Amino acid sequence: MDMSWIQKKGCAFGYKEDLKQNRHGQEGGIIWWEEVLKECRAQETFITLKGWRDECFDVRAGYSAEALLKMDRCATCLFGICNYGVDINGYVMDPEKGLCIWLQRRSQTKQTWPGRWDNMVGG
């Protein structure tokens, strides 16, 4: 996998200030991240980027810390970035069957896990 084109984009890695600037000290480091990820998506470099849905998550050093940048949800796993969500499951106690859970089947047109069983609500 040739990813030498990333170096040509020019961005410093390291401190949070570097994320906001390119290698010339100009604003634009955050835009650089998005460009790199979109290029990886176009070249089909990582399977996970097929799940791109323009749903950006804030990238933070800690749960309550200020956002350093935004990144598409599907790309966060490439960098070991934690993201959080809520899932809701429903259940009933049936007098004859006992505990029954409510499930839904995902649409066949979903980008991720089409047609698979899922919980009631997630986000």
C-alpha positions in Angstrom: 0.0 0.0 0.0 1.7 3.2 -1.2 0.8 6.1 1.0 3.7 8.4 0.2 1.2 11.0 -1.1 0.3 11.7 2.5 3.8 13.2 3.1 3.3 15.6 0.2 0.2 17.0 1.9 2.4 18.3 4.8 1.1 18.2 8.3 2.9 18.0 11.6 2.0 15.3 14.1 2.5 15.8 17.8 0.9 18.6 19.8 -2.7 19.8 19.6 -1.5 23.1 18.1 0.0 21.0 15.3 -3.4 19.6 14.4 -4.7 23.1 13.6 -1.7 24.1 11.4 0.0 22.6 8.4 3.8 22.2 8.2 4.3 25.8 7.2 2.6 27.0 10.4 -0.5 28.2 8.6 -4.1 27.4 9.5 -5.3 24.3 7.7 -4.1 21.3 9.6 -7.7 20.2 10.3 -8.6 20.5 6.6 -5.5 18.4 5.9 -6.9 15.5 8.0 -10.2 15.5 6.0 -8.3 15.6 2.7 -6.2 12.6 3.6 -9.2 10.6 4.8 -11.2 11.4 1.7 -8.2 10.4 -0.5 -7.9 7.1 1.4 -11.6 6.6 0.9 -11.3 7.3 -2.9 -8.4 4.9 -3.2 -10.3 2.3 -1.1 -7.2 2.1 1.2 -9.2 1.1 4.3 -12.4 -1.0 4.2 -13.8 0.9 7.2 -14.0 4.1 5.1 -16.7 2.5 2.9 -19.0 3.3 5.9 -18.4 7.1 5.3 -21.7 9.0 6.1 -20.6 12.5 6.8 -21.2 12.0 10.5 -18.4 13.8 12.2 -17.3 13.1 15.8 -15.3 15.5 17.9 -11.8 14.2 18.6 -10.8 15.0 22.2 -7.9 14.1 24.5 -10.4 13.3 27.2 -14.1 13.0 27.7 -14.6 16.6 28.8 -11.6 18.2 27.0 -12.0 20.7 24.2 -12.5 19.3 20.7 -9.2 19.2 18.8 -10.8 18.4 15.4 -13.7 16.6 13.8 -13.4 13.3 12.0 -15.9 11.1 10.2 -17.3 8.4 12.5 -16.0 5.5 10.3 -12.4 6.8 10.4 -12.0 7.1 14.2 -11.1 3.4 14.6 -8.1 3.9 12.3 -6.5 6.2 15.0 -7.7 4.4 18.1 -10.0 7.3 18.9 -12.8 6.6 21.5 -16.3 7.6 20.5 -19.4 7.2 22.5 -23.0 6.4 21.8 -26.2 5.2 23.4 -28.1 2.0 22.6 -31.6 1.1 23.8 -33.0 -2.4 24.0 -36.6 -3.3 24.7 -38.0 -6.3 26.4 -41.3 -7.7 27.8 -42.1 -10.5 30.1 -44.6 -12.8 28.3 -46.7 -15.0 30.7 -46.1 -18.0 28.4 -42.8 -17.4 26.8 -41.0 -15.6 29.6 -38.5 -12.8 28.7 -38.8 -11.6 25.1 -36.6 -9.0 23.6 -37.5 -6.6 20.8 -35.3 -6.6 17.8 -35.3 -4.9 14.4 -33.7 -5.9 11.1 -31.5 -3.2 9.5 -32.4 -2.0 6.1 -30.8 -3.8 3.2 -29.6 -0.3 2.0 -27.6 0.5 5.2 -23.9 1.2 4.7 -22.9 -1.0 7.6 -24.3 -4.4 8.5 -27.3 -4.3 6.0 -30.1 -6.8 6.7 -28.6 -7.8 10.1 -30.4 -7.9 13.5 -30.0 -4.8 15.6 -31.2 -3.2 18.8 -34.2 -0.9 19.0 -32.4 2.5 19.0 -28.7 3.5 18.7 -27.0 6.8 18.3 
